[in-house]
Structure formats: structure tokens, C-alpha cells
């Protein structure tokens, strides 16, 4: 068991005990029901120190929610990362948001963009993960009664405080373990959490555009914009 797996299991247990009030009606924890693919990802690709950490917010409905992998679009995880293992189901499953695991036919656009960019530039996972590691800040998925996604930044203040304390601790331990030179938020929320966790660090903290199709700017050559930012940071 790698140290990353230890961190993940502690985080999974801590956040799973939390309670959330309406409008949150359902909470999924893929670190538990999708533990097998998630921990395979950690063991296979997180076994060494990294130069660059890329940090997302929390699981997307057709990405990590289904596969347990950050930005885990099924096709990219199965065909490029070569991970395809059984996924269980959450105890309180929303009828509009079923967990189908690797049988899910919906694409996660954010994930297909991020891993597609990595594949195009680095060709193989081994070359990409020699320098990079991708993770999410918060492992939980929040839904309203309608099935609508609710992001962690929209939770009640008291709920955010306890959740963020656990997520901050896991992020801090992960960064100490992987010892990156750069910690890059995928979107502003993730960058702000990095700044909160690493207030006096010598690690370079920055952000790149989130690949979500809900972000109009991301629909205009997301990969090219990321390459330009990473070139500016002297990473590429």
C-alpha cells in the first residue's frame, strides 16, 4: 500500500462521516465505491515524486463519479490510462444519477479534454506521469433532489469549514509526499485552495483554465491555452 493510498483512505473515512443539509439530498463518495480503480491509479501513477501537481475541484458526474479517477472520462481511463476495474454503487443512489462504472456511455468532456491533451503532448501515460500528477481537492459529489450537481463552494459555510479541513489536510500531505515544484489549480477554486494550504511555500502556485464545456473560454482551444500558460511558467 502506497502512502497516497493511506491518505486517500483516511480522507474517504473522514468525509464520509459528514452530514449535509438541504439543498444537498444525495452525496456520493467514489473513494469508497470506486476504491479499486482509484487506488490502482494511485499505485500505478503516483508512486514517485512529481514536478507538477494539477488540482481539480471535485468529481464530475460522468468522470470520477463513475470511474474513481480524477477527470476520469471512461474512454480515456480505459484506453489510455489502461484502468478498467469493477466499480460498486453508493448506498444512497439518486435515480437520475446512476453509477454505471466503466459501462457508462456518457463522455466527461472535461476529462476527455484534459487526458486528450496529455495524450497528444506526451503520447504515453508513463511520459506524462514522469512529471505530472492529477488529483481532485474534494472527493465528494453533491446533488440536489432534482439530480442537479452542487459544487463544494456552494455549500453552507459551516459545512464547508469541516469538509475543507479534511480536504486541506489530505492535500497538504499529498504535496509533502510528492514534493512538486509547481502546484497548479485547474480553475480558480483549486488555485485558491492551494494558496490556503501553502501560504508560505516556495512552490510556484498558478492556475490553468478549467476544461468544462460550461466555460465558454474553454471551448476555444483549451489545450492551446493550457500550453501557452505552461510555457509562460517555464514548464513546457
C-alpha positions, 0 to 999 in steps of 0.5 A: 500500500502506497502512502497516497493510498493511506491518505486517500483512505483516511480522507474517504473515512473522514468525509464520509462521516459528514452530514449535509443539509438541504439543498444537498439530498444525495452525496456520493463518495467514489473513494469508497465505491470506486476504491479499486480503480482509484487506488490502482491509479494511485499505485500505478501513477503516483508512486514517485515524486512529481514536478507538477501537481494539477488540482481539480475541484471535485468529481464530475458526474460522468468522470470520477463519479463513475470511474474513481479517477480524477477527470476520469472520462471512461474512454480515456481511463480505459484506453489510455490510462489502461484502468478498467476495474469493477466499480460498486454503487453508493448506498444512497443512489439518486435515480437520475444519477446512476453509477454505471462504472466503466459501462457508462456511455456518457463522455466527461468532456472535461476529462476527455479534454484534459487526458486528450491533451496529455495524450497528444503532448506526451503520447504515453501515460508513463511520459506524462506521469514522469512529471505530472500528477492529477488529483481532485481537492474534494472527493465528494459529489453533491446533488440536489433532489432534482439530480442537479450537481452542487459544487463544494463552494456552494455549500453552507459555510459551516459545512464547508469549514469541516469538509475543507479541513479534511480536504486541506489536510489530505492535500497538504500531505499529498504535496509533502509526499510528492514534493512538486515544484509547481502546484497548479489549480485547474480553475480558480477554486483549486488555485485558491485552495492551494494558496490556503494550504501553502501560504508560505511555500516556495512552490510556484502556485498558478492556475490553468483554465478549467476544461468544462464545456460550461466555460465558454473560454474553454471551448476555444482551444483549451489545450492551446491555452493550457500550453501557452500558460505552461510555457509562460511558467517555464514548464513546457 
